[in-house]
Amino acid sequence: MSKLRFRISMSLDGFVAGPDQSVDNPLGIGGEGLHDWVVQLAAWRGAHGLPGGEVNESSKVVEEEQAGIGSTIMGRNMFGGHPGPWDPKHPWNGWWGEDPPFHHPVFVLTHHPRESIEMQGGTTFHFVTDGFDEAYAQAKDAAGDGEIGIAGGTAVLAQRVLEAIFGDQAVREMAATAWSAGIRSGGTASTSIIRSMSVSDCLISR
């Protein structure tokens, strides 16, 4: 049985990004604070080609979520760039440079068609305009014996993943930060960070 692995950093009160998301603040105001727990880890930094980092109780969570992934599905906001049609004069190839940390096929959900982009290190970005079901079908085929990772995902993607896992096992790994405002996994905004902590919460669904 294939497994779909949903991983997202979420505040204890359900926010996955800060308010006022924009090209300059893709995670919203204060949104990067949701990921403070992971960017300091050696496991995360090594995968992104960065030196140093800590080893602590959260390291195992990151190591496990990186292992065994054969393909990834992500939303257009996580791939980034700008809203609307792709700009051929200013091509955007993601946040991660020439050698992204995925090293497998990545399927980007978007309303705007684009040719696939082959990067260094085995990552190829494919742009899917036919919705989550089509992206899931392509990712499942590409993953082979591996699992399918869900990278990021606010309103539409997160909701669709939890509603339509087609009988596969879904594993959600969450690092929680306590906020009082931002963008919830179901949408809408409302700001102030209360406190941060490292938490892993796994949910096996159907």
C-alpha positions as CSV (number, residue, x, y, z in Angstrom):
1,M,0.0,0.0,0.0
2,S,1.4,3.4,-0.9
3,K,1.6,6.1,1.8
4,L,1.0,9.8,1.5
5,R,3.0,11.8,4.0
6,F,1.6,15.2,4.9
7,R,4.1,17.4,6.7
8,I,3.5,21.0,7.8
9,S,4.5,23.4,10.5
10,M,1.4,24.7,12.3
11,S,0.7,26.8,15.3
12,L,-1.1,25.2,18.2
13,D,-4.2,27.2,17.3
14,G,-4.2,26.1,13.7
15,F,-2.2,28.8,11.7
16,V,0.2,27.7,8.9
17,A,1.3,31.2,7.7
18,G,1.3,34.7,9.0
19,P,-1.1,37.5,7.8
20,D,-0.5,39.6,4.7
21,Q,1.3,37.1,2.5
22,S,3.1,38.7,-0.5
23,V,6.1,38.1,-2.8
24,D,8.3,39.9,-0.3
25,N,6.7,37.9,2.7
26,P,5.7,34.6,1.2
27,L,5.0,33.1,4.6
28,G,3.2,36.3,5.8
29,I,4.3,38.6,8.5
30,G,6.1,36.6,11.1
31,G,5.5,33.4,9.2
32,E,9.1,32.3,9.2
33,G,8.9,31.9,13.0
34,L,6.8,28.7,12.4
35,H,10.0,27.2,11.0
36,D,12.6,28.3,13.5
37,W,12.5,24.9,15.1
38,V,13.7,23.2,11.9
39,V,16.1,25.6,10.2
40,Q,18.5,25.3,13.2
41,L,18.8,21.5,12.8
42,A,21.8,19.9,11.3
43,A,19.5,17.4,9.5
44,W,17.6,20.2,7.7
45,R,20.7,22.3,7.0
46,G,22.6,19.4,5.5
47,A,19.8,18.7,3.1
48,H,19.9,22.3,2.0
49,G,23.6,22.4,1.5
50,L,24.2,24.5,4.7
51,P,26.9,23.8,7.3
52,G,26.5,23.3,11.0
53,G,23.3,23.0,13.0
54,E,22.0,21.4,16.1
55,V,21.0,17.9,17.1
56,N,18.1,17.7,19.5
57,E,14.8,15.9,20.1
58,S,13.4,17.3,16.8
59,S,16.2,15.9,14.7
60,K,14.6,12.4,14.5
61,V,11.4,14.0,13.2
62,V,13.2,15.7,10.3
63,E,15.3,12.7,9.5
64,E,12.2,10.4,9.3
65,E,10.3,12.9,7.2
66,Q,13.2,13.1,4.7
67,A,13.6,9.3,4.4
68,G,11.8,7.2,1.8
69,I,10.1,10.0,-0.2
70,G,9.9,9.1,-3.9
71,S,7.9,12.2,-5.1
72,T,6.5,15.4,-3.7
73,I,3.3,17.5,-4.3
74,M,3.4,21.2,-3.4
75,G,1.3,24.2,-4.1
76,R,2.1,27.2,-6.2
77,N,2.7,29.4,-3.2
78,M,5.4,27.1,-1.8
79,F,7.1,26.9,-5.2
80,G,6.9,30.7,-5.1
81,G,7.8,33.5,-7.6
82,H,4.7,35.6,-8.1
83,P,0.9,35.2,-8.5
84,G,-0.7,34.8,-11.9
85,P,0.8,33.6,-15.2
86,W,4.5,32.7,-15.3
87,D,6.7,35.5,-16.6
88,P,9.0,34.3,-19.4
89,K,11.2,37.3,-19.0
90,H,11.9,36.6,-15.3
91,P,11.7,32.8,-15.0
92,W,11.2,31.5,-11.5
93,N,12.7,28.1,-10.7
94,G,11.9,27.9,-7.0
95,W,13.5,29.1,-3.7
96,W,16.2,26.4,-3.5
97,G,18.8,27.3,-6.1
98,E,20.2,25.0,-8.8
99,D,20.2,21.9,-6.6
100,P,16.9,21.7,-4.6
101,P,16.8,19.5,-1.6
102,F,14.2,17.1,-3.0
103,H,16.2,14.9,-5.4
104,H,13.1,13.4,-6.9
105,P,10.1,14.5,-9.1
106,V,8.1,17.4,-7.6
107,F,4.5,18.1,-8.8
108,V,3.5,21.8,-8.4
109,L,-0.3,22.5,-8.4
110,T,-1.0,25.7,-10.4
111,H,-3.6,27.3,-12.7
112,H,-1.0,28.3,-15.2
113,P,0.7,25.8,-17.6
114,R,4.5,25.6,-17.8
115,E,7.1,23.1,-19.1
116,S,8.8,20.9,-16.6
117,I,12.1,22.1,-15.2
118,E,14.9,19.7,-14.7
119,M,17.3,20.8,-11.9
120,Q,20.6,19.5,-10.6
121,G,20.6,16.6,-8.1
122,G,17.6,14.7,-9.5
123,T,14.8,17.2,-8.9
124,T,12.4,17.9,-11.7
125,F,9.5,20.3,-11.2
126,H,6.3,19.3,-13.1
127,F,3.5,21.8,-13.2
128,V,0.0,20.3,-13.0
129,T,-3.1,22.3,-13.9
130,D,-5.7,19.6,-13.6
131,G,-6.1,19.6,-9.9
132,F,-5.0,17.6,-6.9
133,D,-6.3,14.3,-8.2
134,E,-4.1,14.4,-11.3
135,A,-1.1,15.6,-9.4
136,Y,-1.6,12.7,-6.9
137,A,-1.9,10.2,-9.8
138,Q,1.3,11.4,-11.4
139,A,3.2,11.6,-8.0
140,K,2.0,8.1,-7.1
141,D,3.4,6.7,-10.4
142,A,6.7,8.6,-10.0
143,A,7.2,7.5,-6.4
144,G,7.5,3.9,-7.3
145,D,8.1,2.0,-4.0
146,G,8.6,5.3,-2.2
147,E,6.2,7.5,-0.3
148,I,4.5,10.7,-1.6
149,G,5.4,13.9,0.3
150,I,3.1,16.9,0.7
151,A,5.3,19.9,1.1
152,G,3.6,22.9,2.7
153,G,0.0,23.6,1.8
154,T,-2.4,26.0,3.3
155,A,-6.1,26.2,2.6
156,V,-6.8,24.2,-0.6
157,L,-4.0,21.8,-0.6
158,A,-4.0,20.8,3.1
159,Q,-7.8,20.5,3.0
160,R,-7.7,18.4,-0.2
161,V,-5.0,16.1,1.2
162,L,-7.0,15.3,4.4
163,E,-10.2,14.8,2.5
164,A,-9.0,12.7,-0.4
165,I,-6.3,10.3,0.5
166,F,-7.9,7.5,-1.5
167,G,-7.5,4.8,1.1
168,D,-3.7,5.3,1.5
169,Q,-2.1,5.9,4.8
170,A,-1.5,9.6,5.5
171,V,1.1,10.5,8.0
172,R,1.0,14.1,9.2
173,E,4.1,15.4,11.0
174,M,3.6,18.8,12.6
175,A,5.9,21.2,14.5
176,A,3.7,23.5,16.5
177,T,4.2,27.1,17.5
178,A,1.6,28.9,19.5
179,W,0.2,31.9,17.7
180,S,-2.9,34.0,18.0
181,A,-3.3,35.0,14.3
182,G,-2.2,34.3,10.7
183,I,-3.5,32.1,7.9
184,R,-5.2,28.9,9.1
185,S,-4.9,25.6,7.3
186,G,-8.5,26.1,6.2
187,G,-7.9,29.7,5.0
188,T,-8.6,33.3,6.3
189,A,-6.3,35.6,8.2
190,S,-6.4,37.3,11.5
191,T,-1.1,38.6,14.7
192,S,1.1,38.0,17.6
193,I,3.3,35.0,18.4
194,I,2.8,33.6,21.9
195,R,5.6,31.1,22.2
196,S,7.5,28.4,20.3
197,M,8.1,24.7,21.0
198,S,9.1,21.6,19.1
199,V,6.4,19.0,18.8
200,S,5.8,16.1,16.5
201,D,2.3,14.7,16.0
202,C,1.7,11.8,13.7
203,L,-1.7,10.9,12.4
204,I,-2.5,7.6,10.6
205,S,-5.7,8.1,8.6
206,R,-7.6,5.3,7.0
